[in-house]
């Protein structure tokens, strides 16, 4: 198996997974969506709220704010030595005190740990008018998207099979397929259709070029064929800012590896090491 990035930054990434299977590709997608831990606000203590939002709505909005997460500093409450009571190893405390008239933004959340700030500063929470006030204390903990969507590190995570475009010698270069392709990945060159360099990954597998070639009246079979490589996949990934995209991929792979190791040990125990 091989992973090759074609584009990568902290927010978005695109990579090719080679020499794999559909089952593993989907397992990796699910792991990155639901098994990568991040920080999110779980408990909110409201001391004063005279805004237009009910307390429950305010707490819900606070919980959906993505928070920058350093996985080397925090662990899940269930695994913490405090037994889930809440300590600096598993919990980050935030305070907020704002008076109107103003718009309350995510940057108004003041963290106890400066590294665990909201991933985006300009997320609007609630608008306060003259005389309104908001005073809250919140606690963020580490968990995964399997428990709640607010802990998902990804906003977009999907894949498709790698396209394979084959052009037969019977192609007469009529150009109908070029005109029909919505992604503009084909051209006519030297009397035959060709795939433009670096554009094959953009193919959406719609097969409009095949249909256009077949309706051109030249033979019973289209001169261009669209198929997929069942062992190669194109992944597109977008994070919410809590973790870099590369870290999300690594954590997803580590989860699958740990689960595989657990399964191997369980099988070995059942079979008596045979």
Beta strands, then each sheet from edge to edge (+ up, - down):
strand 1: 2-8
strand 2: 12-18
strand 3: 38-49
strand 4: 91-99
strand 5: 102-105
strand 6: 110-111
strand 7: 124-128
strand 8: 133-143
strand 9: 154-167
strand 10: 186-189
strand 11: 192-195
strand 12: 224-239
sheet 1: 1+ 2- 12+ 9-
sheet 2: 3+ 8- 4+ 6-
sheet 3: 5+ 7-
sheet 4: 10+ 11-
end
